[in-house]
Amino acid sequence: MDLVFYVPGVILLVTAVLNLPGMRGYWRDPLMAASFCVLLIGAVVCILSAPPTIAVVNALTGIANFSAPLVYSGMSALSACYLVLMIAWRGGAPGRVARSSGLVIRVYALVVVGIVVLFGLADAPVERTRDLDTYYAGTPYMREMILLYLVAHTAATAALACMCLSWLRKVRDLTRTGLALIAVGVLFDLSYQIAKYLAIGARWQGRDWDFLSTSVSPPLVAVAGVTVAAGFALPRVGPTAAANFRAWRRSRLLRPLWLEMRDLRTPVADTHWWDLPVVRLVQQEIAILDGILVCSPYLDNEVGRTACSALRAQTALPTPAPGAPYPHPSSGGRRVPDHAEIVAEAAMLAVARTRVSAGPDAERPSDVGRLRSVAQPHLMVALARALSSSPLVAEARQRATRQRTPDA
């Protein structure tokens, strides 16, 4: 049961830590600051709400139920951050945004002060780690403290729902998806609050519906916190995450070509395991292009024509003319190479790489060619695939290796 608190807390905390480097220089941006505060405060509240953590905090302070005003204050601060973040996200005149954000912060600061004062006036000597809301539902000042927190949280949730729904039809793409996630989180949050209100009201009527507060509400508020935080984060993190995923995928596809060329690269900045995929991809492509540049004087058109003719013969396609340069010229020079020509260019590159390894005395071809596939991103991926998987390329490489070492 305690995992319901710790798992979302850890998720939010890890997300906050991962976003910390991006906060450098942006602390004065209300949107960035509020985003980070939502993640950090949400993580702290989830962890502090877990019964084992409550017991530890109470023991360390020596005050029974000291965790109650701590958690309620954290939830109130989180409610304020949600509203400030939505206000900043929607934008508008800077003065209006600042005034609205300032009003929210002042109101919820008073709520936090009220929670602390009411707890100080209350008499709550019996420690309750799981059912404090219902156990003290009729205790003077504790009752008011609990209701103050719940009403303030409900007001924030209602305001958030109204802003979210009024904006939902006006946006598209990731912003719309983020708002939809926030709306779903708000529904879970309202369900949590209804369960709390029903359990407390039942206590006032002399009934025992404590299970609504102790068993039903914790998973609801945990899901709500993670979903709302994800909704706010998605429009800002989503494009970056998508770009890094595309970079990771392209880097993986280009790996065979990079492995061939990396030893020929000119000195560039080293990459580290913690670098983002977009950074690693840039360095990888630099190494590939540098390596191809080194191999350029050894690109043999005859090797390309031989490989292209062999593959076209296997697939019953037209073969290049004996004296034609490779690849075939097209009207305007803009024709995209087909699969046979990509395989041929891969064979040329494999042979050129073998000749470069032979050293400065390696024989250079009389009919020097060039690679067209490196000019377009998707063709470079096709070149890498052919380099690693085509039997014709492997055969051309072996032939070049035998010519380099005739005694083998």
C-alpha positions, 0 to 999 in steps of 0.5 A: 500500500505504501508504494502508492505514495513512494512510486509516484514520488520517485517518478516526479523526483527523478523527472525534476532532477533530469530537468534541473540542468535545463533550468540553468539561467531560466529561474526567472521565467515563471513557466520554467520555475512553476514547472520545476516546482510542480515536479519537486513539490509533488515529489516531496508531498507524495513521499511525506504522505506515506505512513512510514515517512509520517511516523519518521517525521513525527518521531524526529520532531517529537510532535505527534501528527506534525506531518499533518500540517506539513503535508497539507501545506505542501498540497496547498503549495502544489495547488498554487503551483498548478494555478500559477503554471496554468496562468503562465502557460496560457500567457497574455499581457505580462502585467496581467499574468504577474498580477494573477500569479501574485494573487494566487501565491498570496491566497495560498500563502494565507492558507498555509499560515492558517493550517499552521496556526490551526494545528498549533491551537488544536489538541491532537495527542494521538498519532494517526499515520493513516486515518488522521482526517477521519479520526480528528474530524470532530476535534476543534481546530483540527477539524477546521484545519482539515476543512481549510486544506480540502476547500482550498484544494477543491477551489484550486482544482475547480479553477484548474478544470475551468481554465483547462476546459476553456482552453482545450478547444483552442489548441492542437497537437502536444498542447492539446494532449497535455491539457487532456492529461491535466483534465484526466488528472483533475477527474482523479483529483476530484474523485479523491476529494469526494472520497475525503468529504464523504468519509469526514461527513460520515464521521460527523453522522456517526458512521464509519466510512474511513475506508474511503479516506484510507484505502480509496483516496491514496491511489486516486490522488497519486494518479492525479498528481502524476497525470497532471504533472505529465500534462504540464510537462508534455508540451515542453518536454515532448518535442525534445524527447521526440527529437532525441528518440529520432536521433537515437534511432538514426544513430543506431541505424548509422552505426555500421557506417560509423564503425567503418569510418570512426578510425579515420575521423579528424579530431572532434569533441569526444562524446560521453555516455551521458550526452543526449542522443542529438549530441551523439548523432551530430558527432557520429555524422561528423565522424562518418563524413570525415571518414568518407572524405578520407576514402574519397580518393580511393572510390573506384567506379569500376567496383561500383559498376561491377556490384551494380551489374551483379545485383541488377542481373540477380533482379533482372534489371537493366545493367549500366553501360560498360563505359558509363560513369557510376552512378548513371547521370540523369537529366539534371543530375537529381535522380535518386539512386535505387537499391542497386546503386546504393549497394554499389556505393557501399561496395565502393566505400568498403573497398576504399576503406580497405585500400586506406588501411593499406597505407599511403602506398595503396593503389588508387583507381584511375576512374575515381567515383563519388558517393551520392547517397551521403547527400540525403539523410535517408540514403545515408541510412540505406548506405549503412544498411547495405554496408553491413548486410549486402553479400555483394559488399562483403564479396567486394571487401574480401576481393580487395583484401585478397588483392592487398595480401596476395599471400593469404 
